[in-house]
Amino acid sequence: MSSAELAPAPSTPAWYAKVDRFSRWTRPVLVANLVGQIGIIVTGGAVRLTGSGLGCSTWPLCEPGSFTPEFHSAMSIHPIIEFGNRTLTGVLGVIAVAVLLLVWTDASRSSSYRRLGWAPLGGVAAQAVIGGITVLLHLHPAVVGFHFLVSAALVWVSAYLLYRHGEGDARPVAVVDAGTRAVGRVLAVLSVPLLVLGVLATGSGPHGGDDEVAYRFALDPALISKVHAASVWLFLVVLVVLAVRVLRRKDSPARSRKAVVVLVAVTLLQGLIGYVQYFTGLPEILVAAHMLGAGLLITSLTWTLLTFRVRD
């Protein structure tokens, strides 16, 4: 085969041949990005659960004049936990840059797909700023809650980007009936108040994030927990309707069947953890598991709804 045959087509950017050799790394990097976005929810939960939100007293430095914690015999573990969470944000920033380079430079894909490559980097940058504002405002509960919800949105967009990477760029074609798609949209809408109420329930309980001011939201913890539980039950009822519609139809794609079964399992496990943690006095390990479950629930829901259509 001649060198001319190996050269890129005239319509292909000159740099594409060099960039294309790295394309095999795109999926692993997108997986790492999704795992990292879920992971930072857990490490952010560790900051809250240990009351380490002000372990670093300022931002962007940890202490005035020092980027890292000041190590001495009287220091607590709080600065280490808070700085560790900030370090993971930096790691996510590096991964986000890699996502941008791999996705944005993929000339074989549509512009709509390539633009998604900016989302993780923009989100991580926004989260760094929001985290700084959280410290500067001494863990204001509204900012803390917003910090988590932005992470939830980043998990969603990261799961969406990973799924889109495995698809083509043609117009999406539905592979389930209109009624099933409508139930799926209702479920997606219900996930929003479910997450918001979860934030309020956590912030009004003993794990609000500050070891000096435990109850960050001035709400009745028992009442808000019951309202959150009600939103979970409503979500579960609609999910059961969705699962029945998908599983009973013989023409439902196999991947939709598998995805909805996983979603039901994740939802039930998340609900079980929620009830157990409530009736056992909110032990930290279960609260952390519940936060991990939130990330997995968002991922599973996103994946399930995306299986309802295909792109060639």
Buried (B, 14 or more C-beta within 10 A) or exposed (E): EEEEEEEBEEEEEEEBBEBBEBEEEBEEBBEBBBBBBBBBBBBBBBBBBBBBBBBBBBBEEBBEEEEBBEEEEEEEEBBBBBBBBBEBBEBBBEBBBBBBBBBBBBBEBEEEBBEBBBBBBEBBEBBBEBBBBBBEEEBEBEBBBBBBBBBBBBBBBBBBBBBBBEBEBEEBEEBBBEEBBEBBEBBBEBBEBBBBBBBBBBBBBEBBBBEEEEBBBEBEBEEBBEBBBEBBEBBBEBBEBBBEBBBEBEEBBEBBBBBBBBBBEBBEBBBEBBEBBBEEEBEBEBBBBBBBBBBBBBBBBBBBBBBBBBBE
